[in-house]
Structures are given as C-alpha cells and as structure tokens.
Amino acid sequence: MAKKVYYFSTCIGAAACSSAALNGIRLLQKEGVEVIFKKDQTCCGQPSYNSGYYDETKQVALYNMNLFKEDLPIVLPSGSCTGMLRIDYEELFAGTEHHEKAKAFCSRIYELSEYLDKELGVRYEDKGSPIRVTWHSNCHALRVAKCINSAKTLIRSLKNVELVELEREMECCGFGGTFSIKEPEISNAMVSQKIEDIKARNVEYLIAGDAGCLLNISGAMRKQGVNVKYMHLYDFLASRIGLSS
C-alpha cells in the first residue's frame, strides 16, 4: 500500500521559498507517497512562542492539531518548524488538558530529509556535474529537531557532490526569527562570521534546509558582494536527480 502523509509547507516556504516547498512534494511523490496538502494550514507558531506569547501560541498549536487530525505522518521541509511542532508543542501544553493530544500530535512530526532517509531509505542517482558545496545547519534543526544527519546523508549520496564541512557549522547565522529584527547589529556580526567561514571553504554553493537562515545568509552575501551561490536543500536534491531544472 502506498504511504500517505500530510505536508506542512511552513510560512516562509509558502511566501519566499515556494519552489523548495513544491520540490519537497515532488521528492515524496517520486517515492510513491500520496501527499495531502491542507489549504487552510498556517504558521507553526514559533515567532510568537520565541517572543513569549505563549497563550497566543497555544491557539495556533490547537488549530494545527485539529487541522491535521487524521493519524498520518506530518512532513515539513524545515528543521526549525519541525522542532517547534515535535518538541515545543508538547512542552507548551505540559500539565494542561491538551497534553496527551499534543503528545500524540508531536509523535507524527517528521522533517522531510529524515522521512526520506529513515522512513523511505532513499538514495539518489546523481545526474549533475561535479560540484563542491557546503552546508549550514539551522539551530533548531541541529539542537531541537536533531535532523541534520539525514540531510547530510542525502547530500553525500550524490556521487558528484563533494560536501565540504564548515569549521563553525554549529554557530548561529544570526537570523533567529525575531532576533534579527530586535538585535540587528548582533545579527549582522553573526552572519558576517558565518560568511567568512563559507568563503574559506572554496565552494560553489551554500546549501541549507531552512528558508529563514538561507534568506538571511544569502541576503548578507549579496550586500557584501560574495559570489557563492545558494540553494535550498530540496531545490538542490530535485535539481540533481532531474526533478526540476
């Protein structure tokens, strides 16, 4: 029987990185997965949660838990939002009447790369030319969702792709959602350090699995005149296996 999943595209995925969100769906469909996209889906609630608006975030969380109510995996093309839905929701409702509901919901959350890697076991035939890339790990994906290994496994499965590790991979790029708005000077200093690390790797592309970090780093690179190209992980995978141009 073909697998069936819900697909949570995320706010930034819908607003600024729609190609990555669509390519995520294509990658699932390539493996015979039926993808259900709920047209009324909204934010995961992380911006309000990180700003301390917990009551408002609970309203968003309850809306999402009721929207994705069928007992199916919920797959997201974002480690940051995955961490929010899988870990933070349960903590948000700890000690409340909705705790068990949140716990069950959280158990169904998968970041796309880990679903492709661990649940489907995909390994890709690389159709692209030889290339050197580096990878940025989003903080929430690294420390909360803990899904970075799957993303790197998929990249390393591409025979013509050389993945060059960043020296300071575990350091934040300075985005942090509302942090970059509230503390622009600190944010700029952090992203500038990240860019120096990227430049030192002598790569053609920066790959990242979270749209927020990618927008932050790529925008700063453009302002600084850095000619390293960038691509979202799911655009990159799709392009390497011939699913997109």
N, C-alpha and C positions, 0 to 999 in steps of 0.2 A: 504493500500500500504506500502511495506517495505521502511524503511528510507534508504537514500543513503548519504554517506559522503566521502569527501577527507580525507586522512590520511597523516599527515606530521610527519615523524618519527624522525626528528632532526639529526644533525651531530653526537652527542655523542651517540644517540640511535642507529644509524647505525654502528658506529665504535667500541663502547665499551660496549653497553648495548642492543645488538640486541635481547636478549630474552625478555626484557621488552617491546621493540617495537613490537615484534611478539605477545606477550601476550595481549598487548593493542588491537591489531586487533582481537584476539580470543574473548576478552571480548565484543567487539562490535558485532561480528558475532553471538555470543551466544544470543544476543537480537534481532537477525533478521535483523541487519543493513548490507547493502551492502557497502563494503569498497573499495574505489578507491585509489590505490597507484600509484602515478606518478613516474615513474622510473628516470626521469630527475630532481627530486627535489634536492635542495641543502641547504646551510646554511640559517638561518633566517636573518643573518646579524648583530647579536648582538655583536660579538667580534669587528668588525670594528666600529660599532656605539659607543660602550663604549670607544673606543680608539680615538674618534674624527674624524674618516674618513667618514664624512657624505656624500660626493659626491659618494664615492665608495659604501657606504651602500645603497644609492638610486638606484644604478644599480642592486644590489642584490634584493632589495624590488620590483622593477619594474618587474624583471624576475619572481619572485614568484607570483606577482599579475597577470601576463599574463599566467603563467603555470596553476594556479588554477582558471581558468576563469569562469567555469560553476557556476551558482548560487546555490552552495551547502555548507553546513557547512564544515569547515576545522577543524579537530580534531587533537590535539597534545598530546603526552604523556609526557608533560613537561610544568610546570607552567612558567618557565623562558622564553622559546621561545614563549609561549602564550602571555606573557606580551609584548614582542617585536612586534609580529605580530598584536596584538589587540590595543595596546596603542601607542607604539613608532612609528609605521608606519604612523599613522595619524599626529602625531607631526612632523615627519620628512618631510612630504610633505605640511605642513601648509603654505598657501599663494602661492602655486605653481599651475601649470596647472593640476597636478595629484592629487590634494587634494580630490576631490569628488570620484575619483576612489579608492584612499586609504581608504577613509571613508567607502565606500561600502564593500571593502575587509575586513576591520577590524571588521565590524559587523557580519562577518561569522565565526569568530575565537572562538573555544572552547577548553579549556583544557579537557582531557579525563575524569577525575573524575567528573567535573561539567556537562559534557554531559551525562554521565551515571546516575548521581544523579538527575539533574534538568530536563533534556530533556527526559530521558528514565525512571526515577524513579525506578531504580533497587535497590533491597535489596537481599542480598545473603544468601543462606543456607550454613552455615559453616560446612565443613566436616573434619576439622583439630582438633588436640588435644588442650587442654587448653594451653594458652601461654601468656606471658607478653611482650609487645612491647612498644617502644617509637617512637616518630615521630619528624623529623626535617623539619622545614618549610624553603624552599628556599626564599631568599629575594625578588626576582622578583615575585614569585608566591604569596607571602604574601602581598606585598605593591603595585604591579602594576596589575597583573592579578587578584588578590584577589580571588583565587580559593581554598584556604586551607580548608575552612569549608566542601566542598564537599568531599575532600579526607578523612577527619576525619569521616564524616558521613558514608562513605562506610566501613571504618575500624570498626567503632562502630557497624555496622550492623552485624558483625560476632560474633555470640554468645559466642564462646570460646576464643575470643581475648580480653585481658584487655589492654586498651591503657593508658599508664602512661605518663602524660604530662611532658615535660622538664621544669625546672624552668626558663631557659633563652632561651626559644624557639625562641623569636623574634630577637635574636642576630645572626649575620652573622657567618658562619663557616670559613670564610677566603678564600673561593675559588674565587668568583667574576670574573671568567673567566681570563682575562689577569692580573688582580690584583695579583693573586697568583704567577705569573711569575715575575711581576715587583717589588713586595714587599714581597719576600719570608719570611723574618723574622717576619714581622707583621702578615702575613697569618698564619704562624706556631703557633704564640702565640694565635691567634683567634681560630684556630681549636683545640688547646690543651685545651682551656677553654670549648669549646663545648664538648670535650670528657670527661672531668671531670664531667660535668653535666650528660652525658649519663651513665657513670659508677655509679653515685649516684642513678640512678633510679632502679637499680637491675632488669634489663630486659634481655631477651634472644636475642631480635632482635632490631636493629635500622631500621626503615622504612623511606624512603624519596621518593618524587615524581619527583626529578630532578637528572639526572645522574651525572652532574658535581659535585654537593655537595656530592653525595654518594661516588663518586670516591675519592674526597678529604678527607672526614672523614674516610672512610674505609682504605685508604692508610696510614693515620696517625695512626689509631688504630693498624694496623699491625706492624708499626715501633715501637710503644710504648708497644707492647705485650698485648693489651687489647683484651679479648676473647669474646666481644659482637659481635654476628653475624649481618649481614646487608642484606637488600634486597630492591630492587626497588618496589615501591607500586604495579605496575602492575604484576610483578612476584609474589608478595605476595598474591594479590587477586586471581590470577589464581590458585595458589597452594592450597589456602584454599577452593576453590569450585570445585577442581578436574579437572581443565582445563590443568594443567601441573603438572609434578612430582616435 
